[in-house]
Amino acid sequence: MFLLKIDIDMIDTKNKMPLLGGILIFLLLSCRSSNQETIRVENIICQPIICEDNYIIGGPREMALSDSILTVMDAKSDSMLLFFNVKSGKYLGKAGIRGQGPSEFTVLSSLESHGGGSFSFYDINKKTFYYTNSVMGDGVQFIPAFRVDSGLPLEVHPMANGKFIAPGIYEEYRYCVLDSSGQVHNTFGEWPYRDEDEKKVSGIVRSQAYMFGIAPSPSKTKFIASLLSADILSFYQLENDSVHLQKETILTYPDYEYRNSPTVYSGASKDSPINYLCATCSENYVYVLYSGKNFRQDALASFSGNVIYVYTWNGNKIAMLKSDKMLGKICLAEDGKTMYAIAYDLDPVLVQFPLPQWE
């Protein structure tokens, strides 16, 4: 802090205005720089974790780690789940055949770990939620837990109270809460809007423009919602049977045609940047992979990024990680000390890097 004292009466009249203008600009810039966000910045170097080259990741959609088993959900593979042992550095195989048959799968989401090398996921088209057995044993089994009969959930995530959070395409609300049989327990949340014109738009249209993906904490008592099409992050806390929005930051809105109350979603503008690609969480911190690249300029590259923002669960940004490789997906080790990721080095490869400690 400093004091600037100038005797205006000692200055020529013709020189007063330029000087006053200069002082004003100086003071404005000083205020702006003092209010800028300062966060810790760390550079990270990725190291490959699979020594073998007998696997191909075609279109990684999600990834999750349970004990030493890393599972990658592959949208382009004939079998949609790939399994790796990160301790031994070996590819274990694949499962989950793509198809329309009773034991086959269509479009998967919501991959999560459940300890002991087991996982869960949701089939969007079949509207069915599944658990797996322990992948550490012989063979992979898929156990259907329930089918969702109402609404159009795009994700289904188990929470600590035995309920399931299901973001999706809904008219009147932002989230659906399901019970253990897949029935609607309650609903909550409102879709964001930038003005009264957008507020009048059908919820079906707005839900597609604001298609949030969510990532829970390991205890399943908290989750973050992040958005691909705009710079919006929402932090939630589960308390007994209620979900509370702790903080929501809205820096930009999706660039889509919303005036004149459209009844059909026309898609986001290709000139707007891709924002948050995915998130992964510990009990204390949230890690969000950011792109910031323009879809029209480079469609493929826009779905990768080398910047990971670190937040507390209060929604405060505390750090930025800068990777030496472009990343598509990330997930945390259970101890919160190592990050696993899919890096793009010509073809997608699995990598890891140690995380700084934030305390």
Helices and strands as residue ranges (DSSP letters): G 8-10, H 13-35, E 40-44, E 47-48, E 60-66, E 69-74, E 79-85, E 90-97, E 108-113, E 119-123, E 128-132, E 142-147, E 152-153, E 157-158, E 164-169, E 175-178, E 184-188, H 196-199, H 203-209, E 213-216, E 222-226, E 232-239, E 242-250, E 276-281, E 285-290, G 301-303, E 305-312, E 317-332, E 338-344, E 348-354
